[in-house]
Amino acid sequence: MKTLVLIISLSACLSSEAQEDAATYIRRGNELYTQKQYDRAIEEYDRALQLDPGNSTARFNMANALYRLGKRPEAMRVYSDAEANSRDRNFRSATAYNRGVLYTNQKKVDESIEEYKQALRLNPEDQQARENLQKALLEKKKQQNQGPKQQQQQSRSSMSQRQAEQQLKQLEQKEKQVQEKVQKSKNQSTGGTGKDW
């Protein structure tokens, strides 16, 4: 099933007051996210990042909200930022998985395969990544098998197009011959000289 890994809860103990405030904004953002108020959730995650710029959870959740709003290039960038700021293998696996889902939705099969593989390297137990990798590999195989068929169909369609053009030229020539015959018969019926007295 091609679904995003949902919001990651706060996994690290936050020690400073700024981090506690960031955690509060993340919780608010999560509540808004579950209510499908993605724009407002992004605002809360952004506030958390203003207080704690290295907060991977806020970035990850923001990327999920961006994805839900259809802002896929931005979501991709934010997922990458979230992964770069984290050392947690499961967290990095989740970001790779979500990037794979983004690529799958964009029909970028090769890129999605690489992301699902990365997710499995980081977390070999990720069953969703394994299933999506299998689906992506099947899709790639299907595309490779369709490649020669599409080329054959294209050559057939271009042959039929050439044939249609030839037939059109033949019809135009026949029409011209018929018009010449009609004109010739008109000239013969009026006296054959064609002179206008």
ChimeraX commands (.cxc) that place a marker at each C-alpha (Angstrom):
marker #1 position 0.00,0.00,0.00 radius 0.5
marker #1 position 1.43,3.34,-1.01 radius 0.5
marker #1 position 0.76,5.49,2.02 radius 0.5
marker #1 position 2.88,7.91,3.92 radius 0.5
marker #1 position 4.25,7.10,7.30 radius 0.5
marker #1 position 2.14,9.27,9.55 radius 0.5
marker #1 position 3.22,11.84,12.07 radius 0.5
marker #1 position 6.12,10.84,14.24 radius 0.5
marker #1 position 5.61,11.64,17.87 radius 0.5
marker #1 position 8.31,13.23,19.92 radius 0.5
marker #1 position 10.87,10.55,20.55 radius 0.5
marker #1 position 13.62,12.40,22.37 radius 0.5
marker #1 position 13.41,13.93,25.79 radius 0.5
marker #1 position 13.51,17.65,25.39 radius 0.5
marker #1 position 15.64,19.36,27.97 radius 0.5
marker #1 position 15.61,23.09,27.45 radius 0.5
marker #1 position 12.67,25.45,27.74 radius 0.5
marker #1 position 12.87,26.31,24.01 radius 0.5
marker #1 position 12.67,22.63,23.14 radius 0.5
marker #1 position 9.66,22.21,25.40 radius 0.5
marker #1 position 7.96,25.09,23.62 radius 0.5
marker #1 position 8.88,23.47,20.29 radius 0.5
marker #1 position 7.28,20.25,21.50 radius 0.5
marker #1 position 4.11,22.17,22.32 radius 0.5
marker #1 position 3.98,23.60,18.80 radius 0.5
marker #1 position 4.55,20.14,17.34 radius 0.5
marker #1 position 1.67,18.72,19.40 radius 0.5
marker #1 position -0.59,21.56,18.21 radius 0.5
marker #1 position 0.53,20.93,14.65 radius 0.5
marker #1 position -0.21,17.23,15.03 radius 0.5
marker #1 position -3.72,17.99,16.29 radius 0.5
marker #1 position -4.34,20.27,13.32 radius 0.5
marker #1 position -2.89,17.67,10.97 radius 0.5
marker #1 position -5.28,15.00,12.22 radius 0.5
marker #1 position -8.11,17.50,11.65 radius 0.5
marker #1 position -6.84,17.90,8.06 radius 0.5
marker #1 position -5.99,21.55,8.65 radius 0.5
marker #1 position -2.65,21.18,6.94 radius 0.5
marker #1 position -1.92,24.88,6.38 radius 0.5
marker #1 position -2.35,25.64,10.06 radius 0.5
marker #1 position -0.36,22.55,11.03 radius 0.5
marker #1 position 2.54,23.80,8.89 radius 0.5
marker #1 position 2.43,27.12,10.74 radius 0.5
marker #1 position 2.76,25.29,14.07 radius 0.5
marker #1 position 5.63,23.14,12.82 radius 0.5
marker #1 position 7.31,26.27,11.51 radius 0.5
marker #1 position 7.01,27.89,14.96 radius 0.5
marker #1 position 8.62,24.81,16.47 radius 0.5
marker #1 position 11.47,25.09,13.97 radius 0.5
marker #1 position 11.98,28.75,14.81 radius 0.5
marker #1 position 12.60,27.72,18.42 radius 0.5
marker #1 position 14.51,24.53,17.58 radius 0.5
marker #1 position 15.89,24.66,14.01 radius 0.5
marker #1 position 17.37,21.16,14.21 radius 0.5
marker #1 position 14.10,19.49,15.18 radius 0.5
marker #1 position 13.71,16.60,12.73 radius 0.5
marker #1 position 10.25,15.68,13.97 radius 0.5
marker #1 position 8.87,19.12,13.15 radius 0.5
marker #1 position 10.46,18.93,9.69 radius 0.5
marker #1 position 9.12,15.44,9.03 radius 0.5
marker #1 position 5.61,16.38,10.10 radius 0.5
marker #1 position 5.79,19.58,8.06 radius 0.5
marker #1 position 6.77,17.54,5.01 radius 0.5
marker #1 position 3.75,15.27,5.56 radius 0.5
marker #1 position 1.47,18.31,5.69 radius 0.5
marker #1 position 3.07,19.77,2.56 radius 0.5
marker #1 position 2.51,16.47,0.80 radius 0.5
marker #1 position -1.16,16.51,1.80 radius 0.5
marker #1 position -1.46,20.01,0.31 radius 0.5
marker #1 position -0.02,18.76,-2.97 radius 0.5
marker #1 position 3.25,20.66,-2.56 radius 0.5
marker #1 position 5.35,17.67,-3.47 radius 0.5
marker #1 position 8.66,19.36,-4.42 radius 0.5
marker #1 position 8.64,21.26,-1.13 radius 0.5
marker #1 position 7.73,18.11,0.78 radius 0.5
marker #1 position 10.62,16.24,-0.87 radius 0.5
marker #1 position 13.07,18.95,0.16 radius 0.5
marker #1 position 11.79,19.05,3.74 radius 0.5
marker #1 position 11.94,15.24,4.06 radius 0.5
marker #1 position 15.58,15.38,2.98 radius 0.5
marker #1 position 16.27,18.14,5.51 radius 0.5
marker #1 position 14.60,16.10,8.24 radius 0.5
marker #1 position 16.68,13.05,7.41 radius 0.5
marker #1 position 19.90,15.07,7.34 radius 0.5
marker #1 position 19.19,16.36,10.86 radius 0.5
marker #1 position 18.59,12.92,12.37 radius 0.5
marker #1 position 20.83,10.05,13.39 radius 0.5
marker #1 position 17.94,7.73,14.22 radius 0.5
marker #1 position 17.86,4.86,11.67 radius 0.5
marker #1 position 14.11,4.28,11.96 radius 0.5
marker #1 position 13.42,7.97,11.49 radius 0.5
marker #1 position 15.71,8.12,8.44 radius 0.5
marker #1 position 14.03,4.99,7.10 radius 0.5
marker #1 position 10.62,6.68,7.44 radius 0.5
marker #1 position 11.81,9.73,5.49 radius 0.5
marker #1 position 13.24,7.52,2.73 radius 0.5
marker #1 position 9.97,5.59,2.63 radius 0.5
marker #1 position 7.92,8.79,2.32 radius 0.5
marker #1 position 10.16,10.06,-0.47 radius 0.5
marker #1 position 9.54,6.72,-2.18 radius 0.5
marker #1 position 5.80,7.30,-1.92 radius 0.5
marker #1 position 6.24,10.77,-3.41 radius 0.5
marker #1 position 8.22,9.37,-6.34 radius 0.5
marker #1 position 5.66,6.60,-6.84 radius 0.5
marker #1 position 2.87,9.17,-7.04 radius 0.5
marker #1 position 4.89,11.10,-9.62 radius 0.5
marker #1 position 5.37,7.88,-11.65 radius 0.5
marker #1 position 9.15,8.06,-11.12 radius 0.5
marker #1 position 9.64,4.33,-10.69 radius 0.5
marker #1 position 13.45,4.20,-10.61 radius 0.5
marker #1 position 13.66,6.90,-7.95 radius 0.5
marker #1 position 10.97,5.24,-5.84 radius 0.5
marker #1 position 12.81,1.91,-6.01 radius 0.5
marker #1 position 15.98,3.53,-4.70 radius 0.5
marker #1 position 14.12,5.21,-1.83 radius 0.5
marker #1 position 12.37,1.98,-0.79 radius 0.5
marker #1 position 15.72,0.17,-0.89 radius 0.5
marker #1 position 17.22,2.89,1.30 radius 0.5
marker #1 position 14.33,2.56,3.74 radius 0.5
marker #1 position 14.95,-1.19,3.95 radius 0.5
marker #1 position 18.70,-0.74,4.41 radius 0.5
marker #1 position 17.97,1.45,7.41 radius 0.5
marker #1 position 15.11,-0.68,8.72 radius 0.5
marker #1 position 15.00,-4.22,7.26 radius 0.5
marker #1 position 11.80,-4.91,9.23 radius 0.5
marker #1 position 9.76,-2.26,7.37 radius 0.5
marker #1 position 7.05,-4.39,5.76 radius 0.5
marker #1 position 5.38,-1.45,3.95 radius 0.5
marker #1 position 8.68,-0.48,2.33 radius 0.5
marker #1 position 9.18,-4.09,1.26 radius 0.5
marker #1 position 5.68,-4.29,-0.26 radius 0.5
marker #1 position 6.04,-0.96,-2.05 radius 0.5
marker #1 position 9.48,-1.97,-3.35 radius 0.5
marker #1 position 7.97,-5.15,-4.80 radius 0.5
marker #1 position 5.17,-3.15,-6.44 radius 0.5
marker #1 position 7.65,-0.64,-7.86 radius 0.5
marker #1 position 9.86,-3.43,-9.22 radius 0.5
marker #1 position 6.83,-5.04,-10.88 radius 0.5
marker #1 position 5.89,-1.67,-12.37 radius 0.5
marker #1 position 9.41,-1.26,-13.75 radius 0.5
marker #1 position 9.33,-4.75,-15.27 radius 0.5
marker #1 position 5.93,-3.97,-16.80 radius 0.5
marker #1 position 7.30,-0.72,-18.29 radius 0.5
marker #1 position 10.32,-2.55,-19.71 radius 0.5
marker #1 position 8.07,-5.15,-21.31 radius 0.5
marker #1 position 5.84,-2.45,-22.76 radius 0.5
marker #1 position 8.80,-0.59,-24.26 radius 0.5
marker #1 position 9.23,-2.86,-27.32 radius 0.5
marker #1 position 5.45,-3.14,-27.75 radius 0.5
marker #1 position 5.09,0.65,-27.73 radius 0.5
marker #1 position 7.85,0.96,-30.33 radius 0.5
marker #1 position 6.06,-1.57,-32.55 radius 0.5
marker #1 position 2.77,0.28,-32.13 radius 0.5
marker #1 position 4.45,3.59,-32.94 radius 0.5
marker #1 position 5.99,2.18,-36.11 radius 0.5
marker #1 position 2.61,0.72,-37.07 radius 0.5
marker #1 position 0.89,4.02,-36.46 radius 0.5
marker #1 position 3.56,5.90,-38.40 radius 0.5
marker #1 position 3.24,3.36,-41.25 radius 0.5
marker #1 position -0.49,3.79,-41.28 radius 0.5
marker #1 position 0.01,7.55,-41.25 radius 0.5
marker #1 position 2.31,7.30,-44.27 radius 0.5
marker #1 position -0.20,5.06,-45.98 radius 0.5
marker #1 position -2.95,7.56,-45.24 radius 0.5
marker #1 position -0.86,10.37,-46.75 radius 0.5
marker #1 position -0.21,8.28,-49.86 radius 0.5
marker #1 position -3.88,7.48,-50.19 radius 0.5
marker #1 position -4.74,11.17,-49.81 radius 0.5
marker #1 position -2.30,12.05,-52.60 radius 0.5
marker #1 position -3.78,9.35,-54.81 radius 0.5
marker #1 position -7.29,10.67,-54.15 radius 0.5
marker #1 position -6.16,14.21,-54.98 radius 0.5
marker #1 position -4.65,13.01,-58.26 radius 0.5
marker #1 position -7.82,11.09,-59.16 radius 0.5
marker #1 position -9.93,14.14,-58.37 radius 0.5
marker #1 position -7.70,16.27,-60.57 radius 0.5
marker #1 position -8.02,13.73,-63.41 radius 0.5
marker #1 position -11.81,13.68,-63.02 radius 0.5
marker #1 position -11.94,17.49,-63.11 radius 0.5
marker #1 position -9.78,17.52,-66.26 radius 0.5
marker #1 position -12.11,14.99,-67.92 radius 0.5
marker #1 position -15.18,17.03,-66.95 radius 0.5
marker #1 position -13.59,20.18,-68.35 radius 0.5
marker #1 position -12.61,18.36,-71.54 radius 0.5
marker #1 position -16.13,17.02,-72.03 radius 0.5
marker #1 position -17.58,20.53,-71.46 radius 0.5
marker #1 position -15.26,21.95,-74.10 radius 0.5
marker #1 position -16.26,19.25,-76.58 radius 0.5
marker #1 position -19.99,19.80,-76.02 radius 0.5
marker #1 position -19.72,23.57,-76.70 radius 0.5
marker #1 position -17.99,23.16,-80.00 radius 0.5
marker #1 position -14.63,21.94,-79.06 radius 0.5
marker #1 position -12.68,25.06,-79.88 radius 0.5
marker #1 position -12.79,26.57,-76.48 radius 0.5
marker #1 position -12.77,30.05,-78.00 radius 0.5
marker #1 position -14.94,32.70,-76.51 radius 0.5
marker #1 position -16.63,34.61,-79.36 radius 0.5
marker link #1:1,2 radius 0.2
marker link #1:2,3 radius 0.2
marker link #1:3,4 radius 0.2
marker link #1:4,5 radius 0.2
marker link #1:5,6 radius 0.2
marker link #1:6,7 radius 0.2
marker link #1:7,8 radius 0.2
marker link #1:8,9 radius 0.2
marker link #1:9,10 radius 0.2
marker link #1:10,11 radius 0.2
marker link #1:11,12 radius 0.2
marker link #1:12,13 radius 0.2
marker link #1:13,14 radius 0.2
marker link #1:14,15 radius 0.2
marker link #1:15,16 radius 0.2
marker link #1:16,17 radius 0.2
marker link #1:17,18 radius 0.2
marker link #1:18,19 radius 0.2
marker link #1:19,20 radius 0.2
marker link #1:20,21 radius 0.2
marker link #1:21,22 radius 0.2
marker link #1:22,23 radius 0.2
marker link #1:23,24 radius 0.2
marker link #1:24,25 radius 0.2
marker link #1:25,26 radius 0.2
marker link #1:26,27 radius 0.2
marker link #1:27,28 radius 0.2
marker link #1:28,29 radius 0.2
marker link #1:29,30 radius 0.2
marker link #1:30,31 radius 0.2
marker link #1:31,32 radius 0.2
marker link #1:32,33 radius 0.2
marker link #1:33,34 radius 0.2
marker link #1:34,35 radius 0.2
marker link #1:35,36 radius 0.2
marker link #1:36,37 radius 0.2
marker link #1:37,38 radius 0.2
marker link #1:38,39 radius 0.2
marker link #1:39,40 radius 0.2
marker link #1:40,41 radius 0.2
marker link #1:41,42 radius 0.2
marker link #1:42,43 radius 0.2
marker link #1:43,44 radius 0.2
marker link #1:44,45 radius 0.2
marker link #1:45,46 radius 0.2
marker link #1:46,47 radius 0.2
marker link #1:47,48 radius 0.2
marker link #1:48,49 radius 0.2
marker link #1:49,50 radius 0.2
marker link #1:50,51 radius 0.2
marker link #1:51,52 radius 0.2
marker link #1:52,53 radius 0.2
marker link #1:53,54 radius 0.2
marker link #1:54,55 radius 0.2
marker link #1:55,56 radius 0.2
marker link #1:56,57 radius 0.2
marker link #1:57,58 radius 0.2
marker link #1:58,59 radius 0.2
marker link #1:59,60 radius 0.2
marker link #1:60,61 radius 0.2
marker link #1:61,62 radius 0.2
marker link #1:62,63 radius 0.2
marker link #1:63,64 radius 0.2
marker link #1:64,65 radius 0.2
marker link #1:65,66 radius 0.2
marker link #1:66,67 radius 0.2
marker link #1:67,68 radius 0.2
marker link #1:68,69 radius 0.2
marker link #1:69,70 radius 0.2
marker link #1:70,71 radius 0.2
marker link #1:71,72 radius 0.2
marker link #1:72,73 radius 0.2
marker link #1:73,74 radius 0.2
marker link #1:74,75 radius 0.2
marker link #1:75,76 radius 0.2
marker link #1:76,77 radius 0.2
marker link #1:77,78 radius 0.2
marker link #1:78,79 radius 0.2
marker link #1:79,80 radius 0.2
marker link #1:80,81 radius 0.2
marker link #1:81,82 radius 0.2
marker link #1:82,83 radius 0.2
marker link #1:83,84 radius 0.2
marker link #1:84,85 radius 0.2
marker link #1:85,86 radius 0.2
marker link #1:86,87 radius 0.2
marker link #1:87,88 radius 0.2
marker link #1:88,89 radius 0.2
marker link #1:89,90 radius 0.2
marker link #1:90,91 radius 0.2
marker link #1:91,92 radius 0.2
marker link #1:92,93 radius 0.2
marker link #1:93,94 radius 0.2
marker link #1:94,95 radius 0.2
marker link #1:95,96 radius 0.2
marker link #1:96,97 radius 0.2
marker link #1:97,98 radius 0.2
marker link #1:98,99 radius 0.2
marker link #1:99,100 radius 0.2
marker link #1:100,101 radius 0.2
marker link #1:101,102 radius 0.2
marker link #1:102,103 radius 0.2
marker link #1:103,104 radius 0.2
marker link #1:104,105 radius 0.2
marker link #1:105,106 radius 0.2
marker link #1:106,107 radius 0.2
marker link #1:107,108 radius 0.2
marker link #1:108,109 radius 0.2
marker link #1:109,110 radius 0.2
marker link #1:110,111 radius 0.2
marker link #1:111,112 radius 0.2
marker link #1:112,113 radius 0.2
marker link #1:113,114 radius 0.2
marker link #1:114,115 radius 0.2
marker link #1:115,116 radius 0.2
marker link #1:116,117 radius 0.2
marker link #1:117,118 radius 0.2
marker link #1:118,119 radius 0.2
marker link #1:119,120 radius 0.2
marker link #1:120,121 radius 0.2
marker link #1:121,122 radius 0.2
marker link #1:122,123 radius 0.2
marker link #1:123,124 radius 0.2
marker link #1:124,125 radius 0.2
marker link #1:125,126 radius 0.2
marker link #1:126,127 radius 0.2
marker link #1:127,128 radius 0.2
marker link #1:128,129 radius 0.2
marker link #1:129,130 radius 0.2
marker link #1:130,131 radius 0.2
marker link #1:131,132 radius 0.2
marker link #1:132,133 radius 0.2
marker link #1:133,134 radius 0.2
marker link #1:134,135 radius 0.2
marker link #1:135,136 radius 0.2
marker link #1:136,137 radius 0.2
marker link #1:137,138 radius 0.2
marker link #1:138,139 radius 0.2
marker link #1:139,140 radius 0.2
marker link #1:140,141 radius 0.2
marker link #1:141,142 radius 0.2
marker link #1:142,143 radius 0.2
marker link #1:143,144 radius 0.2
marker link #1:144,145 radius 0.2
marker link #1:145,146 radius 0.2
marker link #1:146,147 radius 0.2
marker link #1:147,148 radius 0.2
marker link #1:148,149 radius 0.2
marker link #1:149,150 radius 0.2
marker link #1:150,151 radius 0.2
marker link #1:151,152 radius 0.2
marker link #1:152,153 radius 0.2
marker link #1:153,154 radius 0.2
marker link #1:154,155 radius 0.2
marker link #1:155,156 radius 0.2
marker link #1:156,157 radius 0.2
marker link #1:157,158 radius 0.2
marker link #1:158,159 radius 0.2
marker link #1:159,160 radius 0.2
marker link #1:160,161 radius 0.2
marker link #1:161,162 radius 0.2
marker link #1:162,163 radius 0.2
marker link #1:163,164 radius 0.2
marker link #1:164,165 radius 0.2
marker link #1:165,166 radius 0.2
marker link #1:166,167 radius 0.2
marker link #1:167,168 radius 0.2
marker link #1:168,169 radius 0.2
marker link #1:169,170 radius 0.2
marker link #1:170,171 radius 0.2
marker link #1:171,172 radius 0.2
marker link #1:172,173 radius 0.2
marker link #1:173,174 radius 0.2
marker link #1:174,175 radius 0.2
marker link #1:175,176 radius 0.2
marker link #1:176,177 radius 0.2
marker link #1:177,178 radius 0.2
marker link #1:178,179 radius 0.2
marker link #1:179,180 radius 0.2
marker link #1:180,181 radius 0.2
marker link #1:181,182 radius 0.2
marker link #1:182,183 radius 0.2
marker link #1:183,184 radius 0.2
marker link #1:184,185 radius 0.2
marker link #1:185,186 radius 0.2
marker link #1:186,187 radius 0.2
marker link #1:187,188 radius 0.2
marker link #1:188,189 radius 0.2
marker link #1:189,190 radius 0.2
marker link #1:190,191 radius 0.2
marker link #1:191,192 radius 0.2
marker link #1:192,193 radius 0.2
marker link #1:193,194 radius 0.2
marker link #1:194,195 radius 0.2
marker link #1:195,196 radius 0.2
marker link #1:196,197 radius 0.2
view
